[in-house]
Amino acid sequence: MVRRPTPPSPVSETADRSPQKAKKTRDAASTPRRTVDVRAWLAGSRLSGFTAIMLGLVVIAVFVLVPTVGTYIGQRQQIAELEHSVQVTKEQIAELNRQRTRWDDPAYITTQARERLYFTKPSEIVYLVEDDLPDTDIPRDKAPVSDTVQTTKTDWMSQFVRSLAASGLAKTAVASTDDPGSSRHPAPSPSGSR
């Protein structure tokens, strides 16, 4: 409960220091507190109708303005992103315009036709060299491993498939003997039987 401060009494402070007053304050401190009527306190508060209406308008304004502020911030972010996109597009357009002005030069067109399309003038002969590496940079062919051709006695593909199927269908895993902490028991199979 909140107590209202009491205004100071018009009596001077020197009169309050009398022994009779000191005795009364000690008696008042030892007596139990009196109860405060809440209705009286509420009736004494200065909450007028105008204050209640203004408080309600502030609450409504907060509910109305918070979503619009969020929308405003989101739109500002989108505008910044779009302005950046426009700037990038302008740079791309400028680069394409530079390339287009280069194509207006006949020497550039001739160079591009020779490099990209291998065009030549009517009296020219063009030689295309495929291996233009020096002899030291050309890798030497390896000597054959043996003079006789060896063939295997089994079909390697069927042997590979059998090995792959056997390893995939194995029921137990073997623990390595190198690790002293490993157990000597095989791991349980997926079906739960040993």
C-alpha positions in Angstrom: 0.0 0.0 0.0 1.2 3.5 -0.8 0.8 6.2 1.8 0.5 9.7 0.9 3.0 12.1 2.5 1.5 14.4 5.0 2.1 18.1 4.8 4.4 19.5 7.5 2.5 21.1 10.4 2.7 24.8 10.9 4.2 24.3 14.4 8.0 25.0 14.6 10.4 22.1 14.9 11.7 23.2 18.3 8.3 22.6 19.8 8.3 19.0 18.4 11.3 18.1 20.5 9.5 18.4 23.8 9.5 15.3 26.0 5.7 14.9 25.8 5.8 14.7 22.0 8.6 12.1 22.1 6.5 10.0 24.4 3.5 10.2 22.1 5.6 9.1 19.1 6.9 6.1 21.0 3.4 5.1 21.9 2.2 5.5 18.3 5.1 3.4 17.1 4.2 0.6 19.5 0.5 0.6 18.5 -0.6 -1.6 15.6 -1.0 0.0 12.2 -4.5 0.9 11.2 -6.0 -0.5 8.0 -6.4 1.6 4.9 -9.6 1.6 2.9 -8.8 0.9 -0.7 -12.0 2.5 -1.9 -11.1 5.7 -0.2 -7.7 5.7 -1.7 -9.1 5.1 -5.2 -11.6 7.8 -4.7 -8.8 10.2 -3.7 -6.7 9.5 -6.8 -6.9 12.1 -9.5 -7.7 9.7 -12.4 -10.2 11.7 -14.5 -12.1 10.7 -17.6 -9.8 12.9 -19.8 -6.7 11.0 -18.5 -8.3 7.6 -19.2 -9.3 8.7 -22.8 -5.8 10.0 -23.4 -4.2 6.8 -22.1 -6.5 4.7 -24.3 -5.6 6.8 -27.4 -1.9 6.3 -26.6 -2.4 2.5 -26.5 -4.4 2.5 -29.8 -1.7 4.7 -31.4 1.0 2.2 -30.4 -1.0 -0.7 -31.8 -1.5 1.2 -35.1 2.0 2.6 -35.5 4.2 -0.4 -34.6 3.2 -2.5 -37.7 3.5 0.5 -40.0 7.0 1.3 -38.6 8.0 -2.3 -39.3 6.6 -2.0 -42.8 8.5 1.2 -43.3 11.8 -0.3 -42.2 11.3 -3.4 -44.5 10.5 -1.1 -47.5 13.6 1.0 -46.8 15.7 -2.2 -46.9 14.1 -3.2 -50.2 14.7 0.2 -51.7 18.4 0.0 -50.7 18.7 -3.4 -52.3 17.0 -2.2 -55.5 19.2 0.9 -55.7 22.2 -1.4 -55.4 20.8 -3.6 -58.2 20.3 -0.6 -60.4 23.9 0.5 -59.8 25.2 -3.0 -60.8 23.0 -3.0 -63.9 24.3 0.5 -64.9 27.9 -0.8 -64.5 27.0 -3.8 -66.7 25.4 -1.5 -69.3 28.5 0.7 -69.3 30.8 -2.3 -69.9 28.6 -3.5 -72.8 28.7 0.0 -74.3 32.5 -0.1 -74.1 32.5 -3.4 -75.9 30.1 -2.1 -78.5 32.4 0.9 -79.2 35.3 -1.5 -79.7 33.4 -3.4 -82.3 33.2 -0.1 -84.3 36.9 -0.3 -84.9 37.8 -2.3 -88.1 41.1 -3.4 -86.7 39.4 -5.0 -83.6 36.9 -6.8 -85.9 39.7 -8.2 -88.0 41.6 -9.4 -84.9 38.6 -11.1 -83.5 37.7 -12.8 -86.8 41.3 -14.1 -87.0 41.4 -15.3 -83.4 37.9 -16.7 -82.9 36.9 -17.8 -86.4 40.3 -18.4 -88.0 39.4 -16.1 -91.0 42.2 -15.2 -93.4 42.7 -12.7 -96.1 42.4 -14.1 -99.7 46.2 -14.4 -100.3 47.2 -15.7 -96.9 48.0 -19.3 -95.9 47.5 -20.2 -92.3 49.3 -23.0 -90.6 47.8 -24.4 -87.4 50.5 -26.1 -85.2 49.0 -28.5 -82.8 52.1 -29.7 -80.9 54.3 -26.7 -80.6 56.2 -27.9 -77.5 60.0 -28.3 -77.6 61.3 -31.9 -77.6 62.4 -31.6 -74.0 58.8 -30.9 -72.8 57.2 -33.8 -74.8 56.7 -36.7 -72.4 58.4 -39.9 -73.5 56.5 -43.0 -74.1 57.1 -45.6 -71.4 58.9 -48.8 -72.4 56.7 -51.9 -72.4 56.6 -53.8 -69.2 57.2 -57.2 -70.9 57.7 -58.5 -74.3 54.9 -61.1 -74.0 51.3 -60.3 -73.4 49.8 -61.8 -70.3 46.2 -62.7 -69.8 44.5 -63.6 -66.6 42.9 -66.9 -66.0 39.7 -65.5 -64.5 37.2 -62.9 -65.5 38.1 -59.9 -63.3 34.6 -58.4 -63.5 32.8 -61.4 -62.1 35.5 -61.8 -59.4 35.0 -58.1 -58.4 31.3 -58.5 -58.1 31.6 -61.7 -56.0 34.1 -59.9 -53.7 31.8 -56.9 -53.3 28.8 -59.1 -52.5 30.7 -61.1 -50.0 31.9 -58.1 -48.1 28.5 -56.5 -48.1 26.8 -59.6 -46.8 29.3 -60.4 -44.0 27.6 -61.0 -40.7 30.4 -60.3 -38.3 33.2 -57.8 -38.1 36.7 -58.9 -37.0 38.3 -56.8 -34.3 41.8 -55.7 -34.9 44.5 -57.4 -32.8 46.7 -54.4 -32.7 44.6 -52.4 -30.3 45.0 -53.8 -26.7 41.7 -52.2 -25.6 39.6 -53.9 -28.3 37.4 -56.8 -27.3 38.0 -60.3 -28.6 34.3 -60.9 -29.3 33.0 -60.3 -32.8 30.4 -57.6 -33.2 26.8 -58.8 -33.2 25.2 -59.3 -36.5 22.3 -57.0 -37.7 19.8 -59.9 -37.3 20.7 -60.3 -33.6 22.0 -63.9 -34.0 25.7 -65.0 -33.7 
